[in-house]
Amino acid sequence: MLPVSFHKNLRGKLLAARRSVVRIALILVITSGVVCTFYYNSRLSSVRRTHTDLRARVGLFDFGDPGKVQIVRTRIPDEFSATGINKAIVWRFRLSLPANYGFCCSTNIGLVKSNAPGGTGGTNTIFGGANANASEVAVSISFIEHKEKWLVSVSHTTGSGSQSLPKSFPIDSIDDLVVEPVVNYGVTRTFDGVDAICLLRIREKNLAVSNTGKAKEDLYRGCSVYCFSSEYQDAFFAWQRGEISSMKEAGK
């Protein structure tokens, strides 16, 4: 018959072995959990990056009121280029329009205001007919260097137009200018149908000056592009001429 001490030692060794097995199992479970967490966090991060990239490329609207104008900014398609162009700076937007919204677009180049349409210089307005149903329109605003001069081109579903940019305007030094797009990537902005919307304004930081060196009141060398509904074109042009202070004022 084996001594009692032998049984105690054997039992102790078995318990120690069991504890070792449990510890190893726990370590394996924890390690597997850490690896899985790292893997799925990595996958989730990749999915989020893909979603963000998709929002930027396609322009995904947030759910909103179909009776309002919604705007998102989208990236420029790779094929958005043409021969003969030395350089191009492009902004592109998608707009969701309510029913009966006649999309119109007005570009002003020369002296522009900091928070309203109008100013002095060249103006080009493209008028569009109203659609009985809700619709979408894509708008591209391009500054194109072509044959040693810069053109401002605005194109969208209802038409397009281009104007020459003054040679003295430093668009090739755009980092030194005030650049105000209506919205940036991944964001949806919503407007009432009566609003005139500034899609893009690019201007110098300092006020323009007269020939005598006097600063002009709220006028800057630059360019602005506004869109509005044809239903409210009279109000827009009155605001552009400075006869009223806002589109909503015309409806009072």
Buried (B, 14 or more C-beta within 10 A) or exposed (E): EEEEEEEEEEEEEEEEEEEEEEEEEEEEEEEEEEEEEEEEEEEEEEEEEEEEEEBBEEBBBEEEEEEBBBBBBBBBEEEEEEEEEEEBBBBBBBBBBBEBBBBBBBBBBBBBBBEBBBBEBBBBBBEBEBBEEEBBBEBBBBBBBBEEEBBBBBBBBBEBBBBEBBEEBEBEEEEEBEEBBBBEBBEBBBBBBBBBBBBBBBBBEEBBEEEEEEEBEBBBBBBBBBBBBBBBBEBBBBBBEEEBEBBBEBEE
